[in-house]
């Protein structure tokens, strides 16, 4: 695929960071999720949004934009790590 190895490593490190901080993001989601809402799903969305923002920032720092292939590869990285992210969220204590 087309994402440089250093960027892939950066994305993986971001995912690791957000997993380690899942309790903070879970607490945030609990405060803003509607009554009876799916807090784990909201937390997952927040984390993925943060990782995606970091991914886009890497390209912006290089004055580039990710192409369709880059975004598809990013999606595959998230798909590969989704179970770990979800486990981190479910295991997180608030």
Biotite code that builds the C-alpha atoms (Angstrom):
import biotite.structure as struc

atoms = struc.array([
    struc.Atom([0.000, 0.000, 0.000], chain_id="A", res_id=1, res_name="UNK", atom_name="CA", element="C"),
    struc.Atom([1.034, 3.617, 0.077], chain_id="A", res_id=2, res_name="UNK", atom_name="CA", element="C"),
    struc.Atom([1.272, 4.866, 3.671], chain_id="A", res_id=3, res_name="UNK", atom_name="CA", element="C"),
    struc.Atom([4.947, 5.268, 4.608], chain_id="A", res_id=4, res_name="UNK", atom_name="CA", element="C"),
    struc.Atom([6.254, 2.914, 7.290], chain_id="A", res_id=5, res_name="UNK", atom_name="CA", element="C"),
    struc.Atom([6.975, 5.797, 9.670], chain_id="A", res_id=6, res_name="UNK", atom_name="CA", element="C"),
    struc.Atom([3.384, 6.995, 9.375], chain_id="A", res_id=7, res_name="UNK", atom_name="CA", element="C"),
    struc.Atom([2.073, 3.470, 10.004], chain_id="A", res_id=8, res_name="UNK", atom_name="CA", element="C"),
    struc.Atom([4.233, 3.282, 13.133], chain_id="A", res_id=9, res_name="UNK", atom_name="CA", element="C"),
    struc.Atom([2.910, 6.655, 14.231], chain_id="A", res_id=10, res_name="UNK", atom_name="CA", element="C"),
    struc.Atom([-0.698, 5.502, 13.749], chain_id="A", res_id=11, res_name="UNK", atom_name="CA", element="C"),
    struc.Atom([-0.015, 2.343, 15.760], chain_id="A", res_id=12, res_name="UNK", atom_name="CA", element="C"),
    struc.Atom([1.584, 4.405, 18.538], chain_id="A", res_id=13, res_name="UNK", atom_name="CA", element="C"),
    struc.Atom([-1.458, 6.704, 18.584], chain_id="A", res_id=14, res_name="UNK", atom_name="CA", element="C"),
    struc.Atom([-3.757, 3.698, 18.869], chain_id="A", res_id=15, res_name="UNK", atom_name="CA", element="C"),
    struc.Atom([-1.640, 2.328, 21.725], chain_id="A", res_id=16, res_name="UNK", atom_name="CA", element="C"),
    struc.Atom([-1.782, 5.697, 23.472], chain_id="A", res_id=17, res_name="UNK", atom_name="CA", element="C"),
    struc.Atom([-5.559, 6.011, 23.160], chain_id="A", res_id=18, res_name="UNK", atom_name="CA", element="C"),
    struc.Atom([-6.048, 2.445, 24.380], chain_id="A", res_id=19, res_name="UNK", atom_name="CA", element="C"),
    struc.Atom([-3.936, 3.264, 27.436], chain_id="A", res_id=20, res_name="UNK", atom_name="CA", element="C"),
    struc.Atom([-6.078, 6.361, 28.058], chain_id="A", res_id=21, res_name="UNK", atom_name="CA", element="C"),
    struc.Atom([-9.424, 4.702, 27.263], chain_id="A", res_id=22, res_name="UNK", atom_name="CA", element="C"),
    struc.Atom([-10.819, 5.380, 30.739], chain_id="A", res_id=23, res_name="UNK", atom_name="CA", element="C"),
    struc.Atom([-10.537, 9.142, 30.186], chain_id="A", res_id=24, res_name="UNK", atom_name="CA", element="C"),
    struc.Atom([-12.322, 8.957, 26.852], chain_id="A", res_id=25, res_name="UNK", atom_name="CA", element="C"),
    struc.Atom([-14.918, 6.570, 28.267], chain_id="A", res_id=26, res_name="UNK", atom_name="CA", element="C"),
    struc.Atom([-15.651, 9.055, 31.047], chain_id="A", res_id=27, res_name="UNK", atom_name="CA", element="C"),
    struc.Atom([-16.006, 11.819, 28.468], chain_id="A", res_id=28, res_name="UNK", atom_name="CA", element="C"),
    struc.Atom([-18.412, 9.669, 26.424], chain_id="A", res_id=29, res_name="UNK", atom_name="CA", element="C"),
    struc.Atom([-20.473, 8.856, 29.536], chain_id="A", res_id=30, res_name="UNK", atom_name="CA", element="C"),
    struc.Atom([-20.964, 12.545, 30.237], chain_id="A", res_id=31, res_name="UNK", atom_name="CA", element="C"),
    struc.Atom([-22.253, 13.258, 26.745], chain_id="A", res_id=32, res_name="UNK", atom_name="CA", element="C"),
    struc.Atom([-23.972, 10.027, 25.718], chain_id="A", res_id=33, res_name="UNK", atom_name="CA", element="C"),
    struc.Atom([-27.752, 10.234, 25.943], chain_id="A", res_id=34, res_name="UNK", atom_name="CA", element="C"),
    struc.Atom([-29.446, 8.191, 28.650], chain_id="A", res_id=35, res_name="UNK", atom_name="CA", element="C"),
    struc.Atom([-29.026, 4.523, 27.859], chain_id="A", res_id=36, res_name="UNK", atom_name="CA", element="C"),
    struc.Atom([-26.687, 5.287, 24.968], chain_id="A", res_id=37, res_name="UNK", atom_name="CA", element="C"),
    struc.Atom([-23.899, 2.950, 23.984], chain_id="A", res_id=38, res_name="UNK", atom_name="CA", element="C"),
    struc.Atom([-20.950, 4.439, 25.872], chain_id="A", res_id=39, res_name="UNK", atom_name="CA", element="C"),
    struc.Atom([-18.479, 1.899, 24.458], chain_id="A", res_id=40, res_name="UNK", atom_name="CA", element="C"),
    struc.Atom([-19.494, 2.738, 20.886], chain_id="A", res_id=41, res_name="UNK", atom_name="CA", element="C"),
    struc.Atom([-19.277, 6.467, 21.604], chain_id="A", res_id=42, res_name="UNK", atom_name="CA", element="C"),
    struc.Atom([-15.827, 5.989, 23.148], chain_id="A", res_id=43, res_name="UNK", atom_name="CA", element="C"),
    struc.Atom([-14.716, 3.958, 20.145], chain_id="A", res_id=44, res_name="UNK", atom_name="CA", element="C"),
    struc.Atom([-15.871, 6.763, 17.861], chain_id="A", res_id=45, res_name="UNK", atom_name="CA", element="C"),
    struc.Atom([-14.010, 9.388, 19.870], chain_id="A", res_id=46, res_name="UNK", atom_name="CA", element="C"),
    struc.Atom([-10.797, 7.353, 19.802], chain_id="A", res_id=47, res_name="UNK", atom_name="CA", element="C"),
    struc.Atom([-11.035, 6.622, 16.074], chain_id="A", res_id=48, res_name="UNK", atom_name="CA", element="C"),
    struc.Atom([-11.710, 10.299, 15.425], chain_id="A", res_id=49, res_name="UNK", atom_name="CA", element="C"),
    struc.Atom([-8.622, 11.293, 17.396], chain_id="A", res_id=50, res_name="UNK", atom_name="CA", element="C"),
    struc.Atom([-6.444, 8.754, 15.571], chain_id="A", res_id=51, res_name="UNK", atom_name="CA", element="C"),
    struc.Atom([-7.835, 9.883, 12.204], chain_id="A", res_id=52, res_name="UNK", atom_name="CA", element="C"),
    struc.Atom([-7.099, 13.495, 13.114], chain_id="A", res_id=53, res_name="UNK", atom_name="CA", element="C"),
    struc.Atom([-3.492, 12.515, 13.894], chain_id="A", res_id=54, res_name="UNK", atom_name="CA", element="C"),
    struc.Atom([-3.271, 10.672, 10.571], chain_id="A", res_id=55, res_name="UNK", atom_name="CA", element="C"),
    struc.Atom([-4.481, 13.753, 8.690], chain_id="A", res_id=56, res_name="UNK", atom_name="CA", element="C"),
    struc.Atom([-2.103, 15.985, 10.642], chain_id="A", res_id=57, res_name="UNK", atom_name="CA", element="C"),
    struc.Atom([0.886, 13.948, 9.459], chain_id="A", res_id=58, res_name="UNK", atom_name="CA", element="C"),
    struc.Atom([-0.081, 14.710, 5.868], chain_id="A", res_id=59, res_name="UNK", atom_name="CA", element="C"),
    struc.Atom([-0.840, 18.366, 6.619], chain_id="A", res_id=60, res_name="UNK", atom_name="CA", element="C"),
    struc.Atom([2.598, 18.763, 8.207], chain_id="A", res_id=61, res_name="UNK", atom_name="CA", element="C"),
    struc.Atom([4.065, 17.617, 4.881], chain_id="A", res_id=62, res_name="UNK", atom_name="CA", element="C"),
    struc.Atom([1.702, 19.911, 2.942], chain_id="A", res_id=63, res_name="UNK", atom_name="CA", element="C"),
    struc.Atom([0.031, 16.871, 1.405], chain_id="A", res_id=64, res_name="UNK", atom_name="CA", element="C"),
    struc.Atom([-3.392, 15.271, 1.424], chain_id="A", res_id=65, res_name="UNK", atom_name="CA", element="C"),
    struc.Atom([-3.972, 11.536, 1.790], chain_id="A", res_id=66, res_name="UNK", atom_name="CA", element="C"),
    struc.Atom([-5.267, 9.932, -1.381], chain_id="A", res_id=67, res_name="UNK", atom_name="CA", element="C"),
    struc.Atom([-8.009, 7.318, -1.556], chain_id="A", res_id=68, res_name="UNK", atom_name="CA", element="C"),
    struc.Atom([-5.489, 4.483, -1.277], chain_id="A", res_id=69, res_name="UNK", atom_name="CA", element="C"),
    struc.Atom([-3.998, 6.014, 1.897], chain_id="A", res_id=70, res_name="UNK", atom_name="CA", element="C"),
    struc.Atom([-7.435, 6.360, 3.476], chain_id="A", res_id=71, res_name="UNK", atom_name="CA", element="C"),
    struc.Atom([-8.336, 2.780, 2.569], chain_id="A", res_id=72, res_name="UNK", atom_name="CA", element="C"),
    struc.Atom([-5.096, 1.584, 4.124], chain_id="A", res_id=73, res_name="UNK", atom_name="CA", element="C"),
    struc.Atom([-5.803, 3.651, 7.249], chain_id="A", res_id=74, res_name="UNK", atom_name="CA", element="C"),
    struc.Atom([-9.196, 1.953, 7.440], chain_id="A", res_id=75, res_name="UNK", atom_name="CA", element="C"),
    struc.Atom([-7.491, -1.450, 7.260], chain_id="A", res_id=76, res_name="UNK", atom_name="CA", element="C"),
    struc.Atom([-5.158, -0.506, 10.119], chain_id="A", res_id=77, res_name="UNK", atom_name="CA", element="C"),
    struc.Atom([-8.162, 0.486, 12.235], chain_id="A", res_id=78, res_name="UNK", atom_name="CA", element="C"),
    struc.Atom([-9.983, -2.704, 11.268], chain_id="A", res_id=79, res_name="UNK", atom_name="CA", element="C"),
    struc.Atom([-6.937, -4.764, 12.284], chain_id="A", res_id=80, res_name="UNK", atom_name="CA", element="C"),
    struc.Atom([-6.700, -3.008, 15.660], chain_id="A", res_id=81, res_name="UNK", atom_name="CA", element="C"),
    struc.Atom([-10.454, -2.596, 16.363], chain_id="A", res_id=82, res_name="UNK", atom_name="CA", element="C"),
    struc.Atom([-10.698, -5.578, 18.714], chain_id="A", res_id=83, res_name="UNK", atom_name="CA", element="C"),
    struc.Atom([-7.790, -4.254, 20.813], chain_id="A", res_id=84, res_name="UNK", atom_name="CA", element="C"),
    struc.Atom([-9.368, -0.817, 20.994], chain_id="A", res_id=85, res_name="UNK", atom_name="CA", element="C"),
    struc.Atom([-12.740, -2.261, 22.022], chain_id="A", res_id=86, res_name="UNK", atom_name="CA", element="C"),
    struc.Atom([-11.106, -4.471, 24.664], chain_id="A", res_id=87, res_name="UNK", atom_name="CA", element="C"),
    struc.Atom([-9.258, -1.445, 26.036], chain_id="A", res_id=88, res_name="UNK", atom_name="CA", element="C"),
    struc.Atom([-12.540, 0.433, 26.281], chain_id="A", res_id=89, res_name="UNK", atom_name="CA", element="C"),
    struc.Atom([-14.422, -2.428, 27.932], chain_id="A", res_id=90, res_name="UNK", atom_name="CA", element="C"),
    struc.Atom([-11.577, -3.012, 30.417], chain_id="A", res_id=91, res_name="UNK", atom_name="CA", element="C"),
    struc.Atom([-11.270, 0.704, 31.257], chain_id="A", res_id=92, res_name="UNK", atom_name="CA", element="C"),
    struc.Atom([-12.364, 1.724, 34.718], chain_id="A", res_id=93, res_name="UNK", atom_name="CA", element="C"),
    struc.Atom([-14.076, 5.084, 35.087], chain_id="A", res_id=94, res_name="UNK", atom_name="CA", element="C"),
])
